[in-house]
Amino acid sequence: MQLNQESATRRLTEMNMGDMPVIEIRPTPTRVDSDWFAKYKKLCRKFMESLTDSVEELAMMNLTQDEFMSLIMGRTLPQNISIRFRVPLVWGGKMDTDNLFMCWTFPQSQRLDRFILEQSDAQTVWLPNPAKKVYISAHNAAGGDGGNATADRLSQMAAQIAASRAMEQ
């Protein structure tokens, strides 16, 4: 189905993601290297380590302190969280942290997959393009206590980690 910006935004609103910005692209079939997945895994680790500047959004995800630490240390991605390409590699997207964002697997990532697949026969495609590295739908932005880690404590830990990384370089 061919969408325009208004109909793409309306469709995302129907999926409870009306606050998700979109970009229009003309899919350009692109060859992807055979080792793309190994590169992607390394890129995901780098992306996770870069999330120390996204503490407010991470606090809204109600992660436990252990999940938070594992995430920003680049060790493990908590359950039900996905790292997505803004522009897929097969459509000309770059293997770069700026081309990634993180969101809940269910329901957001699954809904975004459906949104993109609905446009599979279109000349131009509207892709999700959140303003920040971590997408929290305004529909689900009630937040919470952050498990055992409050936003202030997460901010403090992130600042300490960022400072230690700066000293290592």
Secondary structure, 3 states (H helix, E strand, C coil): CCCCHHHHHHHHHHCCCCCCCEEEECCCCCCCCCCHHHHHHHHHHHHHHHHHHCHHHHHCCCCCHHHHHHHHCCCCCCCCEEEEECCCHHHCCCCCHHHEEEEEHHHHHHHHHHHHHCCCCCCCEEEECCCCCECCCHHHCCCCCCCCCCHHHHHHHHHHHHHHHHHHC
